[in-house]
Amino acid sequence: MSVPRSELKFRAPPSMQLSDGSADSKTAPPTPLSFSPSTERAKNRFAVAGNVVITGGAGDIGSAACRALLDHGLCGLAIFDLSEDSGQLLVRELMAEYPGAVIAFFTVDVTDADAVNAAVSLAEEKVGPVQTCLCFAGIAFATHALDISPDQWNKMLGVNATGAFLVAQAAAKAMVARGTGGSIVLMASISAHIVNFPQPQVHYNAAKAAVLSIKSSLAAEWARYGIRVNSISPGYMDTILNEGEGLAEHRRIWAERNPYGRLGKPEELTGAIVLLASQAGSYMTGADILVDGGISVF
């Protein structure tokens, strides 16, 4: 709602509250790991407790993340995606591989706030209270800036930035209501750090840069609730988004301009994902982890 210019001086904006870090705060240090035996200590350091919601969970990166978290002890998994066929197939595969876990799929449009809130509530009913939320849903396409329509711009920002915020907000509300805290991980990109070459994609770059700002802002605002908010910035990954004969020349250029000389594999992101979802990342919030083979150094 707009405010008349004459009234601006009477504004009283809310103030952010930070944690005091005391023993009874939500940001107190975690309980120390047991000192014996060392093998159990190592295992528990990267253990993933409780339940997770992951958007875009049926995609290449999402499915790799699901398996990695289940490998590390995840109890319940709620997969949000628009691709119902892929999602249901993934659920059947994961249930066969991890019979002890509760796994469910939900068709969710992350740009629909009502649908997101309803899905998070239903997910908590089916798999249990959510301790970790991975906002990985996204879209990508390249086009010249002179040709981008308002609808294309709005859709790119809507899915990649607004959608990430709406899911994070819904998960955070549930965490705050329970007083348990948790971890939220947003999917950013090297596109938030560099201008990609050779493909023109200002709308995608702007959306991912917005994700970095959302991550930092939420980390500051939600720390007092014990909610950590971080992001991961992948480089060019070998996923369906980067496949096809039409991308052969682009893939060659991406590889040649990368110190590693190749694209990354989705599994190479899982170390960062497990870190941010486990006690190993307990003092990390507001961070962005680049996993890009070094391409962003140029």
TIMI-694458 format. One record per residue: x, y, z of N, C-alpha, C in turn; residue in one letter. Coordinates in pm, whole numbers, plus 50000, padded with zeros to 5 digits. Layout:
% residues N
XYZXYZXYZA ...
***
This chain:
% residues 298
500844988150000500005000050000500885012450000M 500625021549906501425033649896501075043350009S 502085050950049501915060750156502155074650097V 501255084250125501475097850074502835103150119P 503495110750034504815115950067504805123850197R 503725130850224503645138950345503615130450472S 503265117550456503165108650572504435100450595E 505385101150504506555092450513507345094450642L 507405106650691508195109350811507585103450937K 506355098650926505695092851043505765077551045F 506505071950949506615057350943507335051851066R 506925039951108507595033151219507845018651175A 508905016251099509165002751048509534993151160P 509254980351142509654970551243511174969451249P 511684964151358513124962451376513474947751384S 514574944051322515054930451326515604927351465M 515374915251512515894911051642516884899751621Q 518074901151679519104890951668519114882451795L 519654870551784519794861951901520904867251991S 520794864452122521874868452213522894857252234D 522634845552172523594834552179523714827852314G 522814830852405522904825052539522544810152537S 522774803752649522554789252657521104785352634A 520164794452668518754791252649518184797452521D 519054802352432518604807852306518524796852200S 517964800352085517864790751975519174789351899K 520174797551934521464796751865522584791951956T 522204785752067523224780052157523984768952084A 525234766452124525994755752059525284742352070P 525444733651972524804720451979525444711852087P 524714701652125525264692152222526514685552164T 527614685452238528844679552184528634664952145P 529314660752040529264646851999529954638052102L 529494625952114530114616452205531574614452168S 532434612952268533864611652241534294597352211F 533364587752218533764573952195532584566052143S 532784557152044534034555351968534134565551856P 535304567051799535534577351698534724574851571S 534494562151539533724559351417532294564351431T 531704562951548530354567951569530344583151569E 531374589151625531474603751627531524609351486R 532314602851401532434607251262531094605751190A 530404594751216529114592251153528084602551197K 528044605351327527044614551381527274628951339N 528524632451310528824646151272528054650251146R 527894641051053527204644050928525864636750918F 525314632851032524014626251032522914636551002A 521944632450923520804641050890519594635850966V 519134643651062518044639351148516694644151094A 515644637051134514294641851108513824640750966G 513114651050921512404650550794512734662650707N 512634660550577513034670850480511934673050377V 511734685550340510964689250222511944693950117V 511794688949994512664693349885511824696649763I 511934708849715511244712549592512134709649472T 511514706649359512294702349244512944688949271G 512374681349363512994669149410513044657949308G 512244658749202512234648249100513274650548992A 513954661948996514964665048895516284658048922G 517254660348835518544653648847519254657248977D 519324670149009519974674349132519114670449252I 517814672349242516914669049352516974654449390G 516944645449291516974631149321518304627049382S 519414633049336520714630249396520734634849542A 520114646349569520044651349706519214642049794A 518104637049740517254627849817518044615649862C 518764609749770519524597649803520624600549905R 521304611749887522394615049979521864617050120A 520754624050135520204626550267519694613650331L 519094605050250518644592250302519834583550343L 520924584450267522144577350304522634581350443D 522404593950478522924599350604521894599050716H 520844591250701519944588850812518604595950810G 518274602750703516994609750694515834600250722L 514894604850803513744596350840512564598050745C 512244610550712511074613250628511414622950516G 510844620550399511164628650281509884632350207L 509654645350191508524650350113509074657049988A 508734651449873509224656449744508144665049680I 508484677749652507584686849583508084688549440F 507204686849343507584688649203506314689949119D 506454695248998505324695848906505214683348822L 506294675948808506314663848726505864651948809S 504564648848804504024638248887504554624548848E 504664621848718505154608848673506564606248724D 507464616248705508834614748752508894613748903S 508044621448970508034621349115507584608149173G 506514602649118506014589849169506994578649139Q 507644579049023508664569048990509814569749090L 510264581949120511354583649216510954578349353L 509734580949396509274576049526509344560849531V 508884554249425508924539549424510364534449431R 511264541049358512664536849362513274538849500E 512994550349561513574553449692513004544449801L 511724541249793511124532549893511714518549887M 512084514249766512734501149752514154501549807A 514844512849789516224514049835516314517049985E 515324524350038515344528650178514014525150244Y 513784512250269512474507750321512134513350458P 513114518150532512844523350665512374537750668G 512434544650556512074558850551510624560750506A 510034571750550508714575750504508904585750390V 508394582450272508644590650153507314593550083I 507074606150048505824609849983506084620349877A 505224620449775505334630149666504114639249665F 504354651949632503274661749624503454670149498F 502404671549420502444680249304502224694549352T 503224703049337503154716449395503704726749297V 502964737449276503434749149202504004758749305D 505314760649304505954768649409505614783449400V 505004787849290504624801949279503234804649336T 502544794349379501204795449436501314794649588D 501204805849655501424806349800500464797249875A 499204797249837498224788849905498554774049888D 498954770249766499304756349739500554752349818A 501504761249828502734758449903502434756350051V 501644765350110501314764150252500554751250280N 499614748050190498844735750208499734723550195A 500674723850100501554712350078502494710250196A 503024720950253503904719450370503124713550487V 501894718250508501074712850617500784698050595S 500434694350472500134680450440501384671750452L 502524677150409503774669750420504104666650565A 503874676250653504144673850795503194663450853E 501974662650801501054652250846501514638450801E 502074637750680502414624750622503794619750661K 504784628750666506144624150694506664628850830V 506014638750889506434643551019506964657751014G 507264663751130507754677551138509004679551053P 509024690450980510134693150888511264700550960V 512444694650955513624701051012514494707750905Q 514374703050781515214708250673514344710650551T 514574721750483513844725150361514844728950253C 514804721650143515674724450029514834730449917L 515094742849883514334749749778515114748849647C 514894737949574515684735149455514894736549326F 513604739549331512804740949209513284753049129A 513354751448999513804762648916513614759948768G 513664770448691513594769648545514754777548487I 515104774448363516194781648296515974781548146A 516194792748084516264793347938516964806347900F 517644805947786518434817447742517714824847629A 517814837747633517304846047524517934859747535T 518014866847424518624880147425517784890047506H 518454898847575517774908547661516774917047583A 517114920247457516204928247377514914921047343L 514924907747358513764899747318512944894447435D 513404896647557512684891247673511364898747692I 510284891147700508974897247723508754899047873S 507854907947912507544909348055507094896148117P 506314888248042505854875448096507024866048121D 507994865648029509174857148048509984861648169Q 510154874548182510894880048297510194876348428W 508884878648433508134876148555508114861248590N 508004852548490507994838148517509334833548573K 510434838748516511764834748563511964838948708M 511624851348739511754856048878510734849148968L 509564846348913508514840248993508864826449042G 509374818048953509724804348993511004804149076V 512054810449026513364809049087513554817249214N 512944828749222513144837349340511914837449431A 510764841449376509554841949459509184828049509T 509294817949421508964804349461509854799549574G 511144802449566512064798549673511674805149804A 511324817949798510934824949921509654819249980F 508644816649896507364811849948507524798350020L 508324789549962508534776450026509334778150155V 510384786250150511174788750271510304794850381A 509444804150343508574810650440507614800650504Q 507024792050422506074782250474506764772550569A 507954767950531508704758850618509114765850748A 509554778350737509984785750855508834788050952A 507654790750899506494792750986506224780251069K 506354768651006506144756151079507234754151185A 508474757251150509584755851245509414765351363M 509034777651335508854787551442507704783551534V 506634778651475505464774651555505824763551653A 506714754651612507144743651700508274747651793R 508994758351757510134762751837511344753851823G 511434746651709512504736851693513694741851611T 513504752351532514564756651441514704746751328G 515744748651247515954739851133516934745751035G 517004739650919517924744050815517174745750684S 517384757050618516804759750487517944762150390I 517904755150278518954756350177518314760650045V 518774771849992518274777049864519244773449752L 518694771549634519524768449518519814781349441M 521034786249455521464797849378522174792849252A 523264799049210523944794949087525184803549069S 526124798448989527214807248948526684819348873I 525474818048817524854829048744524534840848834S 524544838548965524374849549060525684856849084A 526794851049038528124856449065528814861848940H 528474856348823529154859948700528134862548590I 528584868248480527774868848359528154856748275V 527194847948254527474835648181527844838548036N 528664829547980529074830747840529064816747779F 528544815047658528094825547565526604828547568P 525824821547649524364823247643523924836047711Q 523024843847648522474855947712521274851947799P 521274856147927520204852048017520084861448136Q 519894874048107519854883948215518754880748316V 517614875548269516504872848361516844861448459H 517554851348411517974840348498519034845248597Y 520004852848547521054858048634520474866948745N 519514875248707518884884048806518114876048910A 517444865348866516674857048959517594850349060A 518724845149013519634838249104520374848149196K 520644860149146521214870349233520224873949344A 518924874049309517894876649409517884865649515A 518134853349474518174842249570519274844449673V 520434849349629521514852249724521084862849825L 520394873049779519944883549870518874878249966S 517974869949914516954863750000517624855450109I 518594847450067519334838950162519934847250275K 520634857850240521314866050341520314872950434S 519254878050375518244885250455517534875850552S 517144864050504516464854550591517394849250699L 518664847250665519634842550764519724852250880A 519734865150849519814875250955518534875851036A 517404874850969516124876751036515674864451115E 516004852651066515474840451129516464833451221W 517654838751239518624832251327518074830851469A 517364840651516516864840251654515894828851677R 515344823551567514454811951580515214798751568Y 516524799551555517304787551536517234781951396G 516874790451300516774786151160517984791151084I 518744781851030519894785350945519434785950800R 519884796250728519524797850586520794799650506V 521054790450418522254790650334521864787750189N 522834788850100522574785649960523764778349899S 523494771849788524514765049710524484770849569I 525664773749516525774779049380526494769149291S 525744760649220526404751149130526934758249005P 527954752248948528394756448815527584748948712G 528114747748592527424740248486527424725448523Y 526234719748533526084705948575525534697448462M 525894684748463525384675248365523974670948405D 523004679348374521604676248400520824677848271T 519544674448276518714675348157518624689548104I 518824699448191518774713348148519924716848054L 521004708948061522184711747979522474700547879N 521434693147840521604682347743521034686347607E 521374678347504520814680447371521834685447272G 521634681647145522574685447039522674700547023E 521584707547049521604722047033522514729147131G 522924722147238523794728147339525234723347327L 525534715547223526874709647211527964720247210A 527774730847134528794741347125528914748847257E 527784751347321527814757947451528544749347553H 528264736547555528924727647650530434727447629R 530854728047502532284728347473532914740947531R 532244752247512532774764947562532784765147715I 531714760147776531674759747923532824751547979W 533094740247917534174731547965535534738047944A 535724744347829537014750447798537334762247889E 536304769147937536514780848023536534777148172R 536504764248203536484759548340537834753448377N 538424757348490539704751348529539664736048535P 538514730348568538384715748573538224709648434Y 537884717648337537764712748200536554704148173G 535544704748259534354696548240533184702248317R 531984696748291530804700048368530784691448494L 530024695748593529914688148716528814677648709G 528864668148800527844658048814526954661548933K 525654658748925524764662049038525254656749172P 525864644849172526354639049296527444647549361E 528114655949280529184664249336528644675949418E 527344677849417526714688049501526294682549636L 526264669349648525664663449768526484665549894T 527794667249882528594670050001528174682950067G 527974693449985527524706350039526124705250098A 525264697450033523894695850080523874689050217I 524624678150231524664671050358525284679850468V 526324687250433526934696350530525914706050586L 525134712250499524194722550543522984716750614L 522704703950591521554697550654521904690650786A 523184689850818523634682250934524234691251042S 524574685151155525184692751264526544698351226Q 527164692451123528464697451079528384712051035A 527194716450995527014730350951526314738951054G 526394735251181525604741951284525914756751302S 527134761151268527484775251284527514782451149Y 526884776551050526834782550917525444788050889M 525364800950865524134806950816524504819250735T 523734821950632524034832950541525144829950444G 525584817350439526694813650351526194809050214A 527044810750114526784805249982527994796649944D 527744784149912528824774949878528894773249726I 530014777649668530214775949524530744761949496L 530064754849408530484741549365530494741849213V 531594746749156531574750349014532814746448936D 533714738648995534934734948923535874746748902G 535584758048964536444769648954536104779748847G 534984777648777534684786748665534434801048711I 533954802848835533644816348883534894824448917S 536084818248914537284825948947537664835348832V 537124832948714537464841548599536494853148588F 
***
